[in-house]
Amino acid sequence: MRTKKPLQQEERTQAWIDDEAKLISFHEIPNSRLLPASCEEFWQAILSLLEAGYRVQ
C-alpha cells in the first residue's frame, strides 16, 4: 500500500531552461537556468513554456 508523503517532503522536479535557444532539458545544458518546482507547479511551468514556443531536448 502506498502512503502519502507529508507536505514537508513534497516531491520536487527540475529542468534546465535555455531562454536564448528556447530549449527545455531534463539534463543540465550549458547557458541554462535551473527550474526547480513542486511537481504540480513544474508541469504548469513546462506547459506554459511549450505554449510559448520552447522545445524539449
The 8 nearest C-alpha neighbors of each residue, nearest first, counted from 0:
[[1, 2, 3, 4, 5, 8, 10, 9],
 [2, 0, 3, 4, 5, 10, 9, 8],
 [1, 3, 4, 0, 5, 6, 8, 9],
 [4, 2, 5, 1, 6, 9, 8, 0],
 [3, 5, 8, 6, 2, 9, 7, 10],
 [4, 6, 7, 8, 3, 9, 2, 10],
 [7, 5, 9, 8, 4, 3, 10, 37],
 [6, 8, 5, 9, 4, 10, 11, 37],
 [9, 7, 6, 5, 4, 10, 11, 3],
 [10, 8, 6, 7, 11, 4, 5, 37],
 [9, 11, 37, 8, 38, 12, 4, 36],
 [12, 10, 37, 36, 38, 9, 35, 13],
 [11, 13, 36, 38, 35, 37, 41, 10],
 [14, 12, 35, 34, 36, 11, 33, 25],
 [15, 13, 25, 34, 24, 33, 16, 35],
 [14, 16, 33, 24, 32, 31, 27, 34],
 [15, 17, 23, 31, 32, 22, 18, 33],
 [18, 16, 31, 22, 21, 19, 20, 30],
 [17, 19, 21, 20, 16, 22, 31, 32],
 [18, 20, 21, 17, 22, 30, 31, 16],
 [19, 21, 22, 18, 17, 53, 54, 16],
 [22, 20, 53, 18, 19, 17, 54, 23],
 [23, 21, 54, 17, 53, 20, 55, 16],
 [22, 24, 55, 16, 15, 56, 54, 17],
 [25, 23, 56, 15, 26, 14, 55, 22],
 [24, 26, 14, 15, 27, 23, 13, 56],
 [27, 25, 24, 28, 15, 14, 56, 13],
 [28, 26, 15, 25, 24, 29, 14, 31],
 [27, 29, 31, 26, 30, 15, 24, 17],
 [30, 28, 31, 27, 17, 32, 15, 16],
 [31, 29, 17, 28, 32, 16, 19, 18],
 [32, 30, 17, 16, 29, 15, 28, 33],
 [33, 31, 16, 15, 34, 17, 30, 18],
 [32, 34, 15, 14, 35, 16, 31, 13],
 [33, 35, 14, 13, 15, 32, 36, 16],
 [36, 34, 13, 12, 33, 14, 11, 41],
 [37, 35, 41, 11, 12, 40, 38, 13],
 [36, 38, 11, 40, 39, 41, 12, 10],
 [37, 39, 41, 40, 12, 11, 36, 10],
 [38, 40, 41, 42, 37, 43, 36, 44],
 [41, 39, 43, 37, 38, 42, 36, 44],
 [42, 40, 36, 38, 44, 39, 43, 37],
 [41, 43, 45, 44, 39, 40, 46, 38],
 [42, 44, 40, 46, 41, 45, 47, 39],
 [43, 45, 47, 41, 42, 46, 40, 48],
 [46, 44, 42, 48, 47, 43, 41, 49],
 [47, 45, 49, 43, 48, 44, 42, 50],
 [48, 46, 44, 50, 45, 49, 43, 51],
 [47, 49, 51, 45, 50, 46, 53, 44],
 [50, 48, 53, 46, 52, 51, 47, 45],
 [49, 51, 47, 48, 52, 46, 53, 45],
 [52, 50, 48, 49, 53, 47, 46, 21],
 [51, 53, 49, 50, 48, 54, 21, 47],
 [52, 54, 21, 49, 22, 48, 51, 23],
 [55, 53, 22, 23, 21, 56, 49, 52],
 [56, 54, 23, 22, 24, 53, 49, 25],
 [55, 24, 23, 54, 22, 25, 26, 53]]
